[in-house]
Amino acid sequence: MVATPTMHPKYRADIDGLRAIAVLTVVAYHAFPHWIHGGFIGVDIFFAISGFLISTIIFENLQRDSFDFWDFYSRRIRRIFPALIVVLIACFAFGWFALLPHEYKQLGQHIAGGAGFISNFLLWRESGYFDNMSDTKPLLHLWSLGIEEQFYIFWPLTVWAAYKIRVNWLLVILTIGIVSFGLNIIQVRGNEIATFYSPQTRIWELLIGAGLAYLLLYPPRIFKQLITVYEGFLPRNSLSNLASWTGFLAIVTGLFLIMRGRHFPGVWPLLPAGGAALIILAGPSAWVNRKILANPLLVWVGLISFPLYLWHWPILSFARIIEADVPTITTRLFAILLSIVLAWFTYHLIEKPLRFGPHGSVKTIALIVMMLVVGYVGYNSYAREGLSFRGPNISGKEAGNDGGYPVKPLDECGLSNEDKLKFTCLKDSRAGVKYALLGDSKAEAIVSGLIRTSHEGARWLMIAKGSQATPVPLISDNPAYQDYQPGIALAVKAINANPEIENVVLVTATRNLFQLKNDTDIEDLNNSEFYAAALKGLQATIDQFKAKNKKVTLVVDNPTLPHPEDCLLRVTTSSLINALLNKTLNKRCQLPIERHLLLSKKYRDLLEELEHNNPGVVKIFDTTPFMCDQDKGMCETKQNGKLMYIFTDHISDYAAGKIGKSLNKFLEASTSSPEQVR
């Protein structure tokens, strides 16, 4: 027997207009996040719309005994796969020329995840939607598509099973919806990332639409009676207008009230998802629906909303990667325009021909095969470490790798095995430990260069940042530094227990010393409120070492520059694409020495005060001459064709060698007697 085609609900132009509102708010947020703080809630509007339309199809066709699983899923595949395949292929092709190997590896993983509709789970493991580096993930937005597709798989089977065993659909909707909403409320404060990406904590938004579909198809008797009573006192359509205006205002309120950092989702999606449900409930005759949402321009945007959603974020993200900074307003506006043009072409030339017309089953099978191939190609790029033979690449000495350790250091720092787990502990395996390096991740960055350039009888012991405790080198009772105290106490104990150590070198990030929130706060350094606390804490640490007749060297933190990848002119295998992509170096990647000294004045004052207060004990070693070009008067991310930085503002192995060579000589001189120095 030939299955009866699945019936679809009557077309409503106002729902396409609502789709347009949803996609435009998302696009506006991604392009101008500081202008429209809550634009990301457009996704929640999509969830409610999808839940309503899909549930309407399932409910009506099951009641007619015309529901066919193959036909249902075939239609979903022909609706979603064409545009998604095109965008995934485009990202793969553009990334081939533009991305570094580790970036291309991640893109390959995300292509595979997007093809398998599990992007939400991959991103869940990586980081949050609102994290700073999320804008360099061209397929970040596919998380929502993953949740929708997981709903499309789970929900028809659930509704069909309930129908077969005669369980009321409204009971199913309420039970699953309440459990999902409850999990969302419970988990959002403890694990916001998991709550954001998990289908279990987001499905209630789609079930708002499902509940609305049930209410419109099978309205309870009391619901009909209330409407009859209401309409007996007020003009016709007044209830519809009230519902649509309430829904519209709920969405607008959400756009301005909801913002990152407010434990999203939680209760906040009730505004966009509930607002969308009220607008749909109002019907096409309500004034908002008829005059605003059914406007031909909004309807046109609604028709291309799916490909527009797919295109806009990769274009904005690649622009961010290529420009090595937040793209200019002009670039972002051009990206939006390009997204609209590509969405229109995708809809008319690819989506419509494959979605409609004859040979539906053949198209479905072909699309499944193509998606499997795209997913495999993405996974292959991930498994082969980003295909380093293509496109731009940085490796070896160019990346700042300059030899690493001359010998394998020992995991030994004079602490118990339990305490050692809290630190990165390294000791030169050659005899004659004379110096100790103590600090945070900045100490980790420099140690290879120190060991490599050390002399016989002047070996190194390092205690630096670990997984459980960060030994920022200051002993303090200030609440801001309490997390560091267990670490510094153990580190000081280990160093003081070794009488061979003559000089302790303290290295810590300026932001840790002054409790700055991030690198951009360096602008406020000269007004830091933590100066007195940092001075007192460092002095307390110095006193501990002074009591054991050890000298202390304070290493000046390196200049703060952006991530080195944001400071590279990306080289491609195509001169045409290279000319299109390569731009002048990001201005933030060049810091005049004068500017660096001005920004770090308060920090340097602190170190100089410690040196002045501890004559003959404390010396300052400045990294600036080695990190900056004195002749050019500029601090840059590269010297002699090699990267000076390897991660954010952390120095490379090459820079560590430059600093290490001079620091070892400096320490040798400072620990010698005055006669020897002369």
N, C-alpha and C positions, 0 to 999 in steps of 0.2 A: 504494500500500500504506500502511496505517496503521502508524506506528512503534510498536514495543513499548514500553510505559512503562518508564522507568528504574527498576530495582529498588533499594531502599534497605536498608541493613543493619538487623538486628533491633534494636529499641529497647533501650537500657540506661539504667536509672534512675540508675545510679552516675555515668554520664557527665554527665547533667544536674546531679547533685550537684557534680561537679568544675567544671562551668560556674559554679555558684553560688559556689564558693570563689574562682574567678577574678574574677568581677565584684564580689564583696564586698570583696576585697582592693584592687581598683582604686578602688572608691567610698570605702573607708576611707582610702586614701592621699590621694585628692584632697580629702577633707573634713578630714582630720587628718594632714597629712604628717609632723608631728613625733612622732606617736604610733606610726605604722607605716611605717618608713622605706622598706621595700622593696615596698610594696603595688603599685607600678606593674608588677611582674613578673606580675600577673594576666593581662596582655596576652600574655605569652609562653606561659602555659598555654592561652589561647585559640588561639594559633597552632598548638600541638601537636595540640589537639583537632580543629581545622579540617582540618589536614593529614591526620589519620587518617581522619576521616569522608568527606571528599571523595575521597581516594585509594581507600578501600574501595569506594565507589560506582563509581568509574571502573574499577578492576581487575575487580570482579565482573561488571559489565555488558559490558565488552569481552570477557571470557572466555565469556560467554553469547551473545555476538554480538547484544546487545540495547541497546548504548549508542547514544543518539541525542543529538546536540549541541543541537538545539533544545529537547528535553525537559529536558536537563541545565541549560542556561542559563535556561530558563523557570522551573524550580523555584528556582534561585538568586535570580532577580529577584523572584519572589513571596515568597521568604523574607526578602529584605533591603530591597527598595524601600518597602513600605508604611510601616513604622515610621520609616525614614529620611526619607521625604517629609514625614511629619507633623512630625517634629522640625525639619526645615529650615524649613518654613512657620512653625512656632511661633517659631523664632528670628528669622526675618525680621519677623514681626508685632510681637514684643516689642521688638526693636531699633528698629523704626520710631518708637516713643515714647520710648525710653530712651537711644539712642546719639547721640553727636555725629557730624557728617558724616564725619570721617576714620575714626571707629570703624565707622560703618555701611558706608563704602566697603570697609573690610577685611572686615567680615562678609559683604558681598555677594560679594567675591572667594572667601571661604572656603565660602560656599554653593555657588557655581559649582564650586569644586574638590571639594566633598563630593559634589555631584550627578554629577560626572565621575570620581569615585574617584581623584583625583590630589592629595588634601590633603597627603599626605606630601611631595610635591615642592614644593608652595607653602610649607609650613612649613619645609622644608629651606632655602629661600632666605631666610626671614625671621629665624629665630633657633632656639634650642634648646628642647627640651621642658622642661628644668629652669630656663629663664631666669625672672628675676623677673616679667617682664610677661606670661608665658605664661598666667597665671590670668585675664587680661582678654581671652582669645580663646575665645569660647563654643563654637567648633567645633574646638578643638585636638585633641580625642580622635579625630577622624575619620582621623588619620594611619594608625592601625592597620587601619581598614576599607579604606583605600586599598591597603595592602600585601596584605591578604587578597584583595581583588577582583582585583588584578593577578595574584596567584597563581592564582585561579580561571580567569582567561583563559588564562594561559600553560600551566598544568599539564595540563589535559585534552588540549590539542593536542599537547603533548610526549609524553604517555603513549600517545596514539592513534598518533602517528607511529612511536614505538618499537615498538609492537605490529605495525604494518603491515610494518616492515622487519625484524621478528624480533630486536630488541635487548632483552636482558634488562632488566626494569624495575628490579631491584635495582642493576644497574650504572649505570643512568641516575640513580637516587636518590643513590647514593654519589658519582658524579662531580660532579653539580651541587651536592650538599650540601657536599662537601669544598672545592670552589672557593669557594662562598659563605662558608663558615666561615673559610677562609683569608683571603679579602678582608676580612672582618670583623676578624680579628685584626691584620692588617697596617695597616688604616686607622684603627682606633679611637683610637689615641693621637695620630695626626696630624690627624684631622678627625672628631671624635666626633659632631658634628651630622649630617654626611653619612652616617656609618655607622649612626646611629640610624634615620634616615628612609629609607634606600635599600633597595629590595626586593632588590637583589643581595646585600646584607650581612645581610638578615634572613630570606631564604627558607629557609635551612638549618633554621630552627626549625620551619617547616611540614613540611619534609622529614623531620624526626624522626618526625612523625606518619605521613607517607607510608611511611617505612621500617618502622614498626610494623605498618601495615596489610598490607604485603607479607609480613612475618614471620608474622603470624597466618593469612593466607590461604594462603601457600605456604611453610610452615616447612621449612627444610633438614633433610635426614635426620639430620645430626649433632645438630641442635637437639632433634629428637624423641628421639634416643637418650639425650642428656644428661638430659632430663626423666624418661625412663623409669628411668634409673639412680638419679637423685636420689630419685624417689618410691619406689624399692625400699627405701630405708633410712629415710626419714622419713615422718611421718604425711601423710595426704592433705590437700591444700590448703596444706601448709606452704610450698611454693615460691611459691604465689600470695600468701600472707600476707607472706612475706619481701619480695616485689616491691612490694606495695602499701604496706607500712610504710616501706620504703626510699624510695619515691616521695613519700609523705606527708611524711616527715622532710626530704627534699631541698627540698620547697616551703617548709616552715616555716623551715628554715635560711636559705633565700633571702630570706624576708620580713624576717628580722632582720639578715642579714649584708650584703645588697646595699643600697646607698644611692647617692644622687646624688653625683657626684664621683669615682666609682670606675671610670671609663672603661667605661661601659656603652654597647653590649652586651658586646663582648669574649667571654670565656668564661663570664660570669655567667649567661646564659640557659640554660646546661646544667642548672642546678639546677631552675628551674621547668618548662622544656620537657621535660627528661629525667625529672623527677619525675612529670609528667603522663603521659608515655609508660609509665612503669613501673606506674602505677596502672591505666591502661587495659589493659596487658598482663596484669595480675593477674587480670582477669575479675570478673564480678559476684558470684562466690561468696566472694571474699576478705573477711576480717572488716572491714577499713576500708571497702571498697566497699559491703558489705552493711549494716553497722551505722551508718556515719557518712554516707557519700555518698548512699546510697539513702534516707536519712531523708526523710520526706514534706515537711518544711519546706524542706530544701535543694533537693529536686527541684522544688518550687514556684518557688523563687527561680531555679533553673536554667532553667525554662521561660520566665520573663520576663527572662532575663539580657540578651538582645540589646536590647530596648527600654529596660531599666534602664541599660545602658551608654550608650545614646544620650541619655537624658534627664538623667542625674545631672550631667554636667559643664556643659552650658549653664546649668542652674539655679544651680549653685555659682558659675559665672563671672559671670552677670548679677548675682548677689547681691554679689559682690566689686566689680563696676563701680558698682552703685547705692549701696552703703554707702561707697564710696570708701576702703575699707580691708578688711583680712581680716575676713570676717563673724564675728559672735559665735558661740560654740558653739551657742547656742539656734537661731540662724539656720541654721547648717550642719546641725544635726539635723533641723530642719524641712525643709530642702532635700532631705535623703535620704528622709524620709518622703514628701514630695511626689513625688519621683522614682519611688518604689516604686508609689505609687497610679497615677501616669500610665502607668508601665510595664504595670501590670495591665490598665488600660483599653485601652491600645494593643494589647496581646497578644490580648485577648478580643474587642474590638470592631472592630479593624482588621486585625491581622496574620492571625489564624486564618481569618476569612471570605475574605480574599483569597488566602491560601496554599493552602487546601484547598477541596474542592467542585468543581462542574462549571465549564465554560467557562474552562479554564486558559489557553488561548491568548489569548482575548479580554482576560482580566485582565492577562496579561503585556504585551500591546500597549498597553493603557490605562496601565499603570504606567510603561512606557517613555516614553510621550508626556508624562505628568505630570512625570516626572523631568527631561525636556528643558525643559519650561516652567519648572520651579523653577530649574534651572541658568541659563536665560536671564534670569530675573528677578534672580537674584543677580548675574550678570555685568552686567546693565543698571545696577544700583545701584553697582557698582564703576566702570563706565565713566562714569557721570554724577556722579562725585565724592561719593557718599554721599547723593544727593538732599537737598541742604541745605534745601529748602523745607519738609521735614517734621521733626517732633520737635524736640528741643533743638538750639540752634545758638549759636555764639559767633563773632562776626566783627567786622571793622573796629575801631573804637576800644574797644569792649567787650573785645576780645581783647588789648588793650594795644598795638594798632598806632596810632602817633601821628604819622605823617608820614615816617618813615624818613629817607633822606638828602635834603638840599635840592638837592644836585648829585650827579652820578654820580662817585664816587671813582675815582681812577686805581689800576690794579694796578701800583704802583711803590713800592719801598722801598729802592732803592740797592743791590740785590744782582743777581747774574747771573741769567739766565733759568732756569738749572738750579736755583739755590738758591731762587729765588722759588717754585718748584713745591712747596717744603716748607712754605710758610707761607700764611696769609691775609694779604696785603699790601695795604693801602689807604692812599691819600694824598688829602687834600682837593685837588680840582682847582683851587681858587682859590688865589691866590698867598699867600705868607707863612707857610710851615710853621714853627711855633714849639715845638710839643709833640710828644712821641712817646709812644705807648701800647704797652706791651709786656706780654704775658702769655698765658694760656691761653684757653679758651673763654669765661671770664668777661670777658676783654677784648673778644672778639668781640661779646658781648651788649651792651656799653655804648657802642661806638664810634659808632653812628648818632646817639645822643643828644648825644654830645660834638661831633660835626661840625655837627649841626643848631643847636646853641646857642652855637657859637663866634663870635668877633668878628673883624672885619677885622684881618689881621696876626697872628692867633693860631690858625693852622690846624693840622691834625693829620696825623700819620703813624702808622699802626698796623701792628705786626707781632704776629700772634697765632697761635693754634692752627692747624696745618695737617695734611695727611694723613700726612706722613712724620715730622715732628718737632714736638714741642710745646715752645715756648720758655718753660717755667716759669722765671721770672726769678731763678735762683740758680746761681752757678758753684760747683760742689762736686765733691770727689773721693770723696764718700760713695757706696758701691755702690747705695744706694736711689735716687739721683738721676742715675745715669749715662745713662739714656735721654734725659734732657733736655739733656745737654751740647752735642751738635752743634747743636741749635736755638738755645740761648742764645748760643753763640759767634758764630753768624752774625748774630743779631739785634743783639748789642752792637756788632759790627763795623759794621753798616749805620747804626746810630744815631750812633755816634761819628764816622762819616765825614761827617756832616752838621753843619757848624758853626752852622747857623741854629737848631738845636734847643737850647732853653734848659732845658727841664724834661722829665724822663722819668718817666712815670706807670707804676708797676708794679701789675698786677692779676693775682691768681692765686687759685684756689680753695683754701680752707683745707685741704681733704683732700689736694690735691697738695703743699702746703707741708709738711704733717705726715705724708704718706704714709698717710693713712687709707684703709681698704679701700672704704668706702662711706659714704653720708651718715649712716647710723645710728651709725657709730662716733664721731660728734661727741661722744657722751657721754664718751668716753675721752680727749678732747682734752687736758684738764688734766694727764693723766699721760703725754703723748706722749714717747716716747724720742727723737724726732727734733728736739727743740728746739734742741740745740746745733748739730746739722748744718745746720738751716735758718737759724739765726742766722749761722753762719759763711758759708754759701753766699750769703745775701742781702747780707751785708757785702762779700763779694768782688765782687758785681755792682755795688754802690754805688760801690766803689773805682774801678771801671773808668770810670764816668761822672764821678765826682769829679775824676779825672785830666784830664778834658776840660772842666772847669769847668761841668758841667751839674748842675742840682739834681734831686733825686729826690722824688717824691711816692708814698707808699704808700697805696693805696686799701683800706680795710677791706672784707673780703668780706661780701656780704649775708647776712642770716639764712637758715638752711636750713629750708625748708618742703617738703611733699610736692609731687608733680606737680600743677599747677594744676587739671587735670581731676578730680583726686581731692578738690578743695576747692570744687566747684560743686554747688549744688542744681539738679539737672536739671529743666528746665521742659518739660512735655509739652503736646500739644494736647488732651489729655483731662483734665478736672479730676479725674475719678475715679482714673485711673491716676496722675495727678500726686500726688494725696493718698496713694496707696499707695506710690509710689516715693520721694518726697521725704522726707528725714529732716533732723535737725539737722546742722549742719556738723560734719564730721570734726574731732575734738578736736585732731588733729595739725596742723590748718590754722590754728591760732591759737597763736602763741608769745609769751608775755609778754616784754616787753623785759628785765625783770629776769632771767628765765630765759636769754634769749639772751646777756646779758652774762656770766652765770655760766658758761655752756657755752663761751664764746669767750674766757675770761679768759687762758688760756695764750697763745693766739694774739695777743691784744691786748698782753700783756706783751712778746711778741717784737717787735712793731712799735714799741712805746714804747721799748724798749731800743735799737733801731736809731736812732730819732729822738734819743735822749739821747746816743748815741755819735757822732752826726754833726750837731752843732749848726750851724744855718744852711744845711745841705745837704739834710737829710731832713725832710719834713713828712708828717703823717698826715691823710688825708681820710676821715672816717667816714661810711659810707652809712646807718647806722642811723636817723638822724633823717628820712631821706627814704623809707626802706622801712617804717617803723613809725609808728603813730599815737601821738604822745607824750601826747595827752590821755587816750586810752583805755589807754595803757601796753601796747599789743599790736601785734605784727607779724602781718599777715594777707596773704592772697593777692590781695585786692582793695582798691583805694582809689578813691573817687569813681566807683564803678561800673565800673572798668577793672581788668583783671588786672595785677598787679605782677610776675608771673612768667609765663614762656612755655614753659619746658621744665625739668623737674625743679626745681633751685634756681637756674636762670638767669633773670635779670630780663627783663621785656618792654621793648618799644621805648618805651612810655609811661614806665616807671620809669627807663629810660636817659635820657630827656629831663629828668626831674626831677633826677636826679643830675648829668647833664651841665651843666645850667644853673648849678648851684652850684659844680661842680668847675671850670668855666671861670673863674668869678669868683675862686675860691680860688687858682687858678694865676696869674691876672693879678696878684693881690695879693702872692703869694709870690715872684714873679719881679721885682716892682718894687722900687725902692730903699726903705729905711725912711722917707725923707722923703715919697715918693709915697704910701706906705701910710697915713702919718699924715694 
